[in-house]
Amino acid sequence: MASIVVGVSGGVAAFKAPIVVRECQRAGHDVYVAATHASLEFVGRSTWEGITSRPVAVDIAGEGRAEHVELARVADLIIIVPATANTLARLAGGFADDMVSLTVLASRAPVVVAPAMHSNMWLAPATQANVATLRERGVHVIDPESGALGSGDSGIGRLPAPEEIARRALAILGGSEPAAVRTSLAGKTVVVTAGGTREPIDPVRFLGNKSSGRQGLAIAAAAARAGARVRVIAANIDDSVMAFLPSSVEVTRVGSAQQMREATLAQVRGADALVMTAAVADFRPEATQASKMKKDPTTSDAPTLRLVRNPDILSEIGHGPHRPPLVVGFAAETGTDEEILAYGADKAARKGADYIALNRVGAGVGFGDVPNDIRLLDAAGHIVGRYTGSKDEVAAGLIDQVAAFLDNLER
């Protein structure tokens, strides 16, 4: 049994912190709560005392005790949830004027912070600089997710599920921190394609697909957290989704499949791994109209659109001279398990990929801000992993496999 200090700062997401405490208790650990005065406006003393059966530490000086020293002494792990922009700034600056920052400063225990705030605050240069500083010092930062925010807006800044925060934190405590959090890809270069290509019909119309790019960006972010240099080739991804990426990631924006091919061939040179999550159109119009197509008022017939094949980027790189040591392709499929597994095995063999990630789509999974269900097949068509859950959870599992593959090549 370990002693865990959960530090709570004054953000709307503080109401989720009790779940983190409960998850740590269910894992058999002893939990103490340190709270800022502002956080008590969201979750009161009686709640914390009822959950932990001990007083909540709020006041720096009280009854002649140095309570922060006692908490720092017993702590095997400190989890800050939620970590507001103000809290991140205080931790980065070494402030010690509330019980949370004071306990962190006085402790040598590993620290996990789970930021939650408005998108503009998270993306502000000052906040990003503070996060970078904390990471350099060894603080484990669980990046916020995209979604509905307390302000009513939508974007990056949402606190991850408290169960996931507890799982990640307890993995660090147990020394089994996921590879996506460790610097397991330090010194490696990973190229990720993401989003969906659009093939122009005329200046206002195009052939496209429903890919949001969320899974690809989650993989890129996980690779960056694992220490890799990451290059993203983004096809038609909304700015609110692009905001999910860490500032260290290099981004090349493209529109069509041909632009995707040119950018990928250029970026993959010298890379260690290519992960192609982008939904690349198989076909494009043979010719693009220079002006908007009009309905002919003299007939009810519709115009005929002749299509031609797009380049097969995955196959070209998989069998090409500049192939990186690891190539991972994605295949968005519908159908029965037997059907999609058979297709995935065939695709892995034809494309020259080391792995094919079969991404089941439809019925509330796959495209968009919904859970994912991915089976990872090797070049022989054997399932080597299955990842289900949020885009971040799937990304963590996949990057774990990428790191293990590259590590084995060096042995």
C-alpha positions in Angstrom: 0.0 0.0 0.0 1.3 3.4 -1.0 0.5 6.9 0.4 -0.9 9.2 -2.3 -1.6 12.9 -2.0 -4.3 14.2 -4.3 -3.9 18.0 -4.7 -7.0 19.9 -5.9 -7.0 23.3 -7.4 -9.9 25.7 -8.0 -11.3 24.7 -11.4 -14.8 23.6 -12.4 -13.4 20.1 -13.1 -12.6 19.8 -9.4 -15.9 17.9 -9.0 -14.2 14.9 -10.8 -11.3 14.7 -8.3 -13.2 12.6 -5.8 -13.4 9.8 -8.4 -9.6 9.9 -8.7 -9.4 9.5 -4.9 -11.9 6.6 -5.0 -10.0 4.8 -7.8 -6.7 5.1 -5.8 -8.5 3.8 -2.7 -9.9 0.9 -4.6 -6.4 0.0 -5.7 -5.6 -0.4 -2.0 -3.7 2.9 -1.4 -4.0 5.4 1.4 -5.1 8.8 0.1 -4.6 12.3 1.6 -6.2 15.4 0.1 -4.5 18.8 -0.1 -6.7 21.6 -1.5 -6.5 25.2 -2.3 -9.0 27.6 -0.8 -10.5 28.3 -4.2 -11.1 24.6 -4.8 -13.4 24.5 -1.7 -15.9 26.6 -3.7 -16.4 23.5 -5.9 -15.9 20.6 -3.5 -16.2 21.3 0.2 -14.2 20.1 3.2 -17.0 17.7 4.3 -16.8 15.8 1.0 -13.1 15.2 1.3 -13.3 14.3 5.0 -16.1 11.9 4.3 -14.2 10.2 1.5 -10.8 9.9 3.2 -11.8 9.8 6.8 -9.2 12.4 7.6 -9.0 16.2 7.6 -8.3 17.9 4.3 -5.1 20.0 4.3 -5.9 23.5 3.2 -4.2 26.0 5.6 -0.4 26.4 5.3 0.0 27.4 9.0 -2.5 25.9 11.4 -2.4 24.7 15.0 1.4 25.0 15.0 1.9 22.2 12.5 3.9 22.1 9.3 1.3 20.0 7.6 2.9 20.3 4.1 6.1 18.8 5.4 4.1 15.9 6.8 2.3 15.3 3.5 5.5 15.6 1.6 7.2 13.1 3.9 4.5 10.4 3.6 3.8 10.9 -0.1 4.8 8.2 -2.5 2.9 9.9 -5.3 1.3 13.3 -5.8 -1.6 13.8 -8.3 -2.8 17.3 -9.0 -6.3 17.2 -10.4 -7.5 19.5 -11.9 -4.4 21.6 -12.5 -5.5 25.0 -13.5 -3.4 27.4 -15.6 -2.7 29.3 -12.4 -1.5 26.1 -10.6 0.7 25.2 -13.5 2.3 28.6 -13.4 2.9 28.4 -9.6 4.4 24.9 -9.9 6.7 26.0 -12.7 7.7 29.1 -10.9 8.4 27.3 -7.6 5.7 29.2 -5.6 4.7 27.9 -2.2 1.8 30.0 -1.1 -1.0 27.4 -1.0 -1.1 23.8 0.3 -0.9 22.2 -3.1 2.2 24.1 -4.4 3.9 24.0 -1.0 3.5 20.2 -0.8 4.9 19.6 -4.3 7.9 21.9 -3.6 8.7 20.0 -0.3 8.3 16.5 -1.7 10.6 14.3 -3.8 7.7 12.0 -4.8 6.8 11.7 -8.5 4.2 14.3 -9.5 1.4 13.8 -12.0 -0.6 16.8 -13.1 -3.9 16.7 -15.1 -4.6 20.2 -16.5 -8.1 21.4 -17.3 -9.0 24.9 -18.5 -10.4 26.8 -21.5 -8.7 26.1 -24.8 -7.3 29.6 -25.1 -5.7 29.3 -21.7 -4.2 25.9 -22.5 -2.8 27.1 -25.9 -1.4 30.3 -24.5 2.4 30.6 -24.9 2.8 31.1 -21.2 0.9 27.9 -20.3 2.7 25.9 -22.9 6.1 27.2 -21.6 5.1 26.3 -18.1 4.1 22.8 -19.2 7.4 22.3 -21.0 9.3 23.5 -17.9 7.5 21.0 -15.7 8.1 18.1 -18.1 11.8 19.0 -18.2 11.8 18.6 -14.4 10.3 15.2 -14.6 6.7 16.1 -13.8 4.2 13.8 -15.6 1.7 15.8 -17.5 -1.5 14.2 -18.7 -2.6 16.3 -21.6 -6.2 17.5 -21.6 -8.7 16.2 -24.2 -10.9 17.9 -26.7 -14.6 18.2 -26.1 -17.3 20.2 -24.3 -15.9 22.7 -21.8 -17.4 24.2 -18.7 -17.7 27.6 -20.4 -20.1 26.1 -23.0 -17.4 26.2 -25.7 -15.8 23.2 -27.3 -12.2 22.5 -27.8 -9.0 21.2 -26.1 -8.9 21.7 -22.4 -11.3 19.1 -21.0 -10.1 17.0 -18.1 -9.6 13.4 -19.1 -11.8 10.7 -17.5 -10.8 10.5 -13.8 -10.5 6.7 -14.1 -7.9 7.2 -16.8 -6.0 9.8 -14.7 -5.9 7.3 -11.8 -4.8 4.5 -14.1 -2.0 6.5 -15.6 -0.9 7.8 -12.2 -0.9 4.4 -10.6 1.1 3.0 -13.5 3.8 5.5 -12.7 3.6 4.6 -9.0 4.0 0.9 -9.9 6.9 1.5 -12.2 4.9 0.2 -15.1 4.3 3.6 -16.8 3.0 3.1 -20.3 5.6 3.5 -23.1 3.6 6.5 -24.5 4.4 8.4 -21.3 8.0 7.3 -20.9 10.7 8.6 -23.3 10.7 5.3 -25.1 11.0 7.0 -28.5 13.7 9.4 -27.6 15.9 10.1 -30.6 13.4 8.6 -33.1 11.5 10.4 -35.8 7.9 9.4 -36.4 5.8 10.6 -39.3 2.0 10.5 -39.0 -0.6 11.1 -41.7 -4.0 12.2 -40.4 -7.4 13.5 -41.6 -9.2 12.8 -44.8 -8.2 13.9 -48.3 -10.6 15.9 -50.5 -10.6 15.6 -54.3 -11.9 18.7 -56.0 -14.7 18.5 -58.5 -15.0 22.2 -59.1 -14.1 25.3 -57.0 -16.8 24.5 -54.4 -17.4 20.8 -54.5 -15.2 17.8 -53.6 -15.2 14.1 -53.0 -14.3 13.4 -49.4 -14.9 11.3 -46.3 -15.8 11.6 -42.6 -12.4 11.3 -41.1 -11.8 14.0 -38.4 -8.1 13.3 -37.9 -8.6 12.8 -34.2 -7.0 9.4 -34.0 -4.0 10.4 -36.0 -3.4 13.5 -33.9 -3.8 11.4 -30.7 -1.1 9.1 -32.0 1.2 12.0 -32.9 0.7 13.5 -29.5 1.5 10.2 -27.8 4.6 9.8 -29.9 5.7 13.3 -28.9 5.1 12.5 -25.2 7.3 9.4 -25.7 10.2 11.6 -26.7 10.0 11.3 -30.5 10.4 14.0 -33.1 7.0 14.0 -34.8 6.0 15.2 -38.2 2.3 15.3 -39.0 0.9 15.6 -42.5 -2.7 16.8 -41.9 -5.4 16.7 -44.5 -8.4 18.9 -43.9 -8.4 18.8 -40.1 -10.4 21.4 -38.2 -8.3 23.9 -36.3 -10.1 23.0 -33.0 -8.8 19.4 -33.5 -5.3 20.5 -34.5 -5.1 22.4 -31.2 -4.8 19.0 -29.6 -1.2 18.7 -30.9 1.8 19.7 -28.7 3.6 22.7 -30.0 6.8 20.6 -30.7 5.1 18.7 -33.5 5.9 19.7 -37.0 2.8 20.1 -39.2 2.4 20.1 -43.0 -1.1 20.7 -44.2 -2.4 19.2 -47.5 -5.7 18.8 -49.2 -5.8 16.1 -51.9 -4.3 12.6 -52.2 -1.7 13.8 -54.6 -0.6 16.5 -52.2 -0.6 13.9 -49.4 1.7 11.7 -51.5 4.2 14.4 -52.3 4.4 15.5 -48.6 4.7 12.0 -47.3 7.5 11.0 -49.7 9.4 14.1 -48.6 8.8 13.8 -44.9 9.5 10.0 -44.6 13.1 10.3 -45.7 15.3 9.5 -42.7 12.3 8.7 -40.4 12.2 5.7 -38.1 8.5 5.1 -38.4 5.5 6.0 -40.6 2.0 5.7 -39.2 -0.6 6.3 -42.0 -3.9 7.0 -40.3 -5.2 9.4 -43.0 -8.2 8.4 -45.0 -6.9 8.8 -48.5 -9.4 8.8 -51.3 -9.0 5.9 -53.7 -10.4 7.9 -56.6 -10.5 11.5 -57.9 -12.3 13.2 -60.7 -10.5 12.8 -64.0 -10.8 16.5 -64.6 -11.5 19.4 -62.2 -13.9 22.0 -63.5 -12.5 25.6 -63.6 -15.9 27.0 -62.6 -18.9 25.8 -60.6 -20.9 23.2 -62.3 -24.5 24.4 -63.1 -27.7 22.4 -63.5 -28.8 22.4 -67.1 -32.4 23.8 -67.1 -33.2 22.0 -70.3 -32.8 18.5 -69.0 -33.3 16.5 -65.8 -30.2 14.5 -66.4 -27.3 14.7 -64.0 -23.7 15.2 -65.3 -21.5 12.2 -65.5 -18.4 12.3 -63.2 -15.5 10.1 -64.5 -13.1 9.0 -61.8 -9.5 7.8 -62.0 -7.4 6.0 -59.4 -5.3 7.9 -56.9 -1.8 6.9 -56.1 -1.4 4.1 -53.4 0.8 6.0 -51.0 1.1 3.2 -48.5 2.1 0.6 -51.1 4.5 3.0 -52.8 6.4 3.6 -49.6 6.1 0.1 -48.3 7.9 -1.3 -51.3 10.0 1.8 -52.1 13.6 2.7 -51.6 13.0 5.2 -48.8 10.9 2.9 -46.7 11.4 3.6 -42.9 12.2 0.7 -40.6 8.6 0.6 -39.5 5.5 1.2 -41.6 2.0 1.1 -40.1 -1.1 1.4 -42.3 -4.7 2.0 -41.2 -7.8 0.4 -42.8 -11.2 1.7 -41.9 -13.6 -1.2 -42.4 -17.2 -2.3 -41.9 -18.5 -5.8 -41.8 -18.2 -8.9 -39.7 -15.1 -9.8 -37.7 -14.2 -12.5 -40.2 -14.6 -10.1 -43.2 -12.5 -7.3 -41.8 -9.7 -9.6 -40.5 -9.5 -11.2 -43.9 -9.2 -7.9 -45.6 -6.6 -6.6 -43.2 -4.4 -9.7 -43.7 -4.6 -9.3 -47.4 -3.8 -5.6 -47.2 -0.8 -6.1 -45.0 0.6 -8.5 -47.5 0.0 -6.3 -50.6 1.1 -3.0 -49.1 4.4 -4.0 -47.7 3.5 -2.7 -44.2 4.8 -4.2 -41.0 1.4 -3.7 -39.3 -2.1 -2.9 -40.4 -4.4 -1.3 -37.9 -8.0 -2.4 -38.6 -10.2 0.5 -37.6 -13.8 -0.6 -37.2 -16.1 2.3 -38.2 -19.8 2.9 -37.9 -22.4 2.3 -35.2 -20.8 4.9 -32.8 -17.2 3.9 -33.3 -14.3 5.1 -35.5 -14.8 8.4 -37.2 -15.2 11.6 -35.1 -15.2 12.2 -31.4 -16.3 8.7 -30.5 -14.5 5.6 -29.1 -12.3 3.5 -31.3 -11.9 -0.3 -31.8 -8.6 -1.3 -33.5 -7.0 -4.7 -34.1 -3.3 -4.6 -35.0 -2.3 -7.2 -37.6 1.3 -8.1 -38.5 2.6 -8.7 -42.0 1.4 -12.3 -41.8 -2.1 -11.3 -40.8 -1.8 -12.3 -37.2 -3.4 -10.2 -34.5 -0.7 -8.8 -32.3 -2.8 -6.3 -30.3 -6.3 -4.9 -29.8 -6.9 -1.4 -28.6 -10.4 -0.1 -27.6 -11.6 3.0 -25.9 -10.9 6.7 -26.3 -8.6 8.0 -29.1 -6.0 8.7 -26.4 -6.2 5.1 -25.0 -5.9 3.6 -28.5 -2.9 5.9 -29.2 -1.1 4.9 -26.0 -1.4 1.2 -26.9 -0.3 1.7 -30.5 2.7 3.8 -29.6 3.7 1.2 -27.0 3.8 -1.3 -29.9 5.8 1.1 -32.1 8.4 1.6 -29.4 8.7 -2.1 -28.8 9.1 -2.8 -32.5 11.9 -0.2 -32.9 13.6 -1.4 -29.7 13.7 -5.0 -31.0 15.3 -3.8 -34.2 18.2 -2.4 -32.3 18.9 -5.5 -30.2 
